[in-house]
Amino acid sequence: MIILGIDPGYAIVGYGVINYQNNRFEPLSYGAVTTPAGMEFSSRLQVIYRDVSELLQRFKPEALSIEKLYFNTNTTTAIDVAQARGVILLAAKQNGVPIFEYTPLQVKQAVTGYGRAEKRQMIEMTRVLLNLGKAPKPDDTADALAMAICHAHVSDSLLGKVRDIK
């Protein structure tokens, strides 16, 4: 199963594409879609939409795994990230890719076995699970790969199979 993991943002959108077969992970591609700070916001959204659409068309994933948004403090940032997330979801829908959303707690649990794992633990486990020589950079990329790993684990579980039947 090919999975595209996304860590949404508007300055940096981390992405990670993995192939998950027989309990084995193979990283296919990872990196970040970036937009410059001075760019008009609607143009930033256009770049995100275009680049994510290109990833979807190139890798033809069977699932898009994306983080659910939870913000406590900065509502302006939350709204901007939500808009970027919206164009990512639109790109997935227009390419016929099923969308799966996970909380940070679920991702940490799936990747490290501990829902309160620290950032450095997540990055290291992601590196180990994907057999990467060094930690993926930027952190948004590691987060996106962790999103993909999370979906692989959930979809491989009985709960994931029951959810797919619906």
C-alpha positions in Angstrom: 0.0 0.0 0.0 1.4 3.4 -1.0 0.6 6.1 1.6 1.2 9.8 1.4 1.6 11.4 4.9 1.1 15.1 5.2 2.1 17.6 8.0 0.0 20.6 7.0 1.2 24.2 7.1 1.3 27.2 4.9 5.0 28.0 5.0 6.1 24.4 5.1 4.0 21.4 4.2 5.9 18.2 5.1 5.3 15.2 3.0 6.4 11.6 3.1 5.5 8.8 0.6 6.0 5.2 1.8 5.2 1.8 0.5 4.0 -0.6 3.2 3.9 -4.3 2.3 4.1 -7.3 4.6 4.9 -5.3 7.7 7.8 -3.6 5.9 8.3 0.1 5.2 9.9 1.5 2.1 10.4 5.2 1.8 9.6 6.3 -1.7 10.0 10.1 -1.4 9.9 12.8 1.3 10.5 16.5 1.6 8.6 19.7 2.0 6.5 22.0 -0.1 7.6 25.5 0.9 6.2 29.0 0.2 8.1 32.2 0.9 6.9 34.5 3.7 6.4 37.5 1.4 4.2 35.7 -1.1 0.5 36.6 -1.2 -1.4 34.1 0.9 -3.7 33.0 -1.9 -0.6 32.4 -4.1 0.8 30.3 -1.3 -2.3 28.2 -1.2 -2.1 27.8 -5.0 1.5 26.5 -4.7 0.5 24.0 -2.0 -2.4 22.8 -4.0 -0.3 22.4 -7.2 2.6 20.7 -5.5 0.4 18.3 -3.5 -1.6 17.5 -6.6 1.6 16.7 -8.4 2.7 14.3 -5.6 -0.7 12.6 -5.7 -0.5 12.1 -9.5 3.1 10.9 -9.5 2.8 8.4 -6.6 -0.9 7.4 -6.9 -1.2 6.7 -3.1 -4.0 4.5 -1.8 -4.4 6.7 1.2 -3.6 10.2 2.4 -2.8 10.5 6.1 -3.0 14.0 7.6 -2.9 15.5 11.0 -6.1 16.7 12.7 -5.6 20.3 13.7 -5.8 21.4 17.4 -4.8 24.9 18.3 -5.0 26.5 21.7 -3.4 29.9 21.3 -2.9 31.6 17.9 -6.2 31.7 16.1 -4.7 33.6 13.1 -2.2 30.8 12.5 -4.9 28.2 13.1 -7.1 29.7 10.4 -4.2 30.0 7.9 -3.1 26.4 8.5 -6.7 25.2 8.2 -7.0 26.9 4.8 -3.8 25.2 3.6 -5.1 21.9 5.0 -8.3 22.6 3.0 -6.5 22.8 -0.3 -4.6 19.6 0.5 -7.8 17.8 1.2 -9.3 19.2 -2.0 -6.4 17.9 -4.0 -6.8 14.4 -2.5 -10.5 14.4 -3.2 -10.0 15.5 -6.8 -7.5 12.7 -7.3 -9.7 10.1 -5.7 -7.4 9.4 -2.8 -9.1 8.4 0.5 -8.3 10.7 3.4 -7.5 9.5 6.9 -7.0 11.9 9.9 -5.1 11.2 13.0 -4.4 13.2 16.2 -0.8 13.8 17.4 -1.5 11.4 20.2 -2.5 8.6 17.8 0.6 9.2 15.7 2.9 9.1 18.7 1.2 5.9 19.9 1.5 4.2 16.5 5.1 5.2 15.9 6.7 4.9 19.3 4.2 2.9 21.3 3.8 5.9 23.7 1.3 8.6 23.2 3.3 11.3 25.0 6.6 10.7 23.2 8.8 13.7 22.7 9.7 15.2 19.3 13.2 13.7 19.2 11.9 10.3 20.1 9.4 10.5 17.2 12.0 11.6 14.8 14.4 8.8 15.8 11.7 6.1 15.6 10.6 7.3 12.2 14.3 7.1 11.1 14.7 3.6 12.5 11.4 2.3 11.1 12.2 3.6 7.6 15.8 2.5 7.8 17.1 6.0 7.0 20.7 6.9 7.5 19.9 10.2 9.1 16.8 12.0 10.5 14.7 13.6 7.8 14.8 17.3 7.6 13.0 19.6 8.2 11.0 18.3 11.2 7.8 18.7 9.2 9.1 16.0 6.8 9.7 13.6 9.7 6.2 14.4 11.0 4.7 13.6 7.6 6.5 10.3 7.4 5.3 9.5 10.9 1.7 10.3 9.7 2.2 7.7 6.9 3.6 5.1 9.4 0.6 5.7 11.7 -1.8 5.0 8.9 0.1 1.8 7.9 -0.2 0.5 11.4 -3.8 1.5 11.8 -4.9 0.1 8.4 -3.0 -3.1 9.2 -4.9 -3.6 12.5 -8.3 -5.2 12.9 -9.7 -1.8 13.7 -8.4 -0.4 10.4 -10.0 -3.3 8.5 -13.3 -2.8 10.2 -13.2 1.0 9.5 -12.4 0.3 5.8 -15.6 -1.9 5.4 -17.9 1.1 6.2 
